[in-house]
Amino acid sequence: MTVIEHLEELRRVLIISLIGWAVATVIGLIISGFVLEIVLGPVKHVLGAGKPIYFTGPIDKVFLYFKIGIFTGFVLSSPIIIWQVWTFVAPGLHRNERRFALGFVGSAVGLFALGIGFAFFAMPIALRFLIGFGTSEVQYLPIASNYINFVLILIAIFGVTFELPLAMTMLGLAGIVSAKFLSRNRLKFWLGIFTGANMVTPGIDPLTPTLLTVPLIILFEASILVIRALRR
C-alpha cells in the first residue's frame, strides 16, 4: 500500500470508530442513570448507603450524566474500535498471523472488561485507605464531579493497561521480543510496570499503584507463557 492508501485507510478506520462511538454514546446517555448507580457503588460501600453525594453548581449534575454517557459509549463501542484497529494493521501481517483476528479482538475486549472489573474490586480498598488516612477530625466530603473523575480515570487506566499481555503477545508473534528475552529481563520489566503504575494512577498514595502493579505482573508472566506456546 502507498502512503496515500494508508492515510485513506486510517481515515476510514477513524470515521467508522467515531460513528460507532457516537451511536454507543446515545445508548450510554439513555442508561447513564443506571451506570451512575454502578459507579457510585464503591463510595457508597465505603461511606454507607445513606451518605449523599454532592454537586456544587446548578449544571454540574447535567454535565455529570453527559460525562457518564460519553464514557459508557466508549466502553460499548470498544469492540468496534478494536476491530477497526485490527483491520488497519492486518494488511502488514503475514497470512498465518492474520488467523489470530478473532482471538485478538476477543482477547482485547475480554482484557479490557477484566481491567474494568478489577478496577471496581480495587476501588473500595483504595477509597477506604485514602478516606481513612490521618486524623478523624478531617472528614471526606464526597463531591460528585471529583469522585466521578477519579473513578473514570481509574477505570480507563485499568482497562487500557490490562491490554499489556495482548501487546506483548503481538510483539512476540512479530518476532520483536521472545519469551526467553522477557524471562531473562523480567525484573527490569517488573520495575518498569511498577514505575508506570505510579505515573498513571491518580493520587500520591502507595496503595493504588500497587493494586495495579500486582495484576499487571501476573499478566506479564502469563504473556510469556502464551508467547512460548504460540512460537512452538
Rosetta blueprint (number, residue, H / E / L):
1 M L
2 T L
3 V H
4 I H
5 E H
6 H H
7 L H
8 E H
9 E H
10 L H
11 R H
12 R H
13 V H
14 L H
15 I H
16 I H
17 S H
18 L H
19 I H
20 G H
21 W H
22 A H
23 V H
24 A H
25 T H
26 V H
27 I H
28 G H
29 L H
30 I H
31 I L
32 S H
33 G H
34 F H
35 V H
36 L H
37 E H
38 I H
39 V H
40 L L
41 G H
42 P H
43 V H
44 K H
45 H H
46 V H
47 L H
48 G L
49 A L
50 G L
51 K L
52 P L
53 I L
54 Y E
55 F L
56 T L
57 G L
58 P L
59 I L
60 D H
61 K H
62 V H
63 F H
64 L H
65 Y H
66 F H
67 K H
68 I H
69 G H
70 I H
71 F H
72 T H
73 G H
74 F H
75 V H
76 L H
77 S H
78 S H
79 P H
80 I H
81 I H
82 I H
83 W H
84 Q H
85 V H
86 W H
87 T H
88 F H
89 V H
90 A H
91 P H
92 G H
93 L L
94 H L
95 R H
96 N H
97 E H
98 R H
99 R L
100 F L
101 A H
102 L H
103 G H
104 F H
105 V H
106 G H
107 S H
108 A H
109 V H
110 G H
111 L H
112 F H
113 A H
114 L H
115 G H
116 I H
117 G H
118 F H
119 A H
120 F H
121 F H
122 A H
123 M H
124 P H
125 I H
126 A H
127 L H
128 R H
129 F H
130 L H
131 I H
132 G H
133 F L
134 G L
135 T L
136 S L
137 E L
138 V L
139 Q L
140 Y L
141 L L
142 P L
143 I E
144 A H
145 S H
146 N H
147 Y H
148 I H
149 N H
150 F H
151 V H
152 L H
153 I H
154 L H
155 I H
156 A H
157 I H
158 F H
159 G H
160 V H
161 T H
162 F L
163 E L
164 L H
165 P H
166 L H
167 A H
168 M H
169 T H
170 M H
171 L H
172 G H
173 L H
174 A L
175 G L
176 I L
177 V L
178 S L
179 A H
180 K H
181 F H
182 L H
183 S H
184 R H
185 N L
186 R H
187 L H
188 K H
189 F H
190 W H
191 L H
192 G H
193 I H
194 F H
195 T H
196 G H
197 A H
198 N H
199 M H
200 V H
201 T L
202 P L
203 G L
204 I L
205 D L
206 P L
207 L H
208 T H
209 P H
210 T H
211 L H
212 L H
213 T H
214 V H
215 P H
216 L H
217 I H
218 I H
219 L H
220 F H
221 E H
222 A H
223 S H
224 I H
225 L H
226 V H
227 I H
228 R H
229 A H
230 L H
231 R L
232 R L
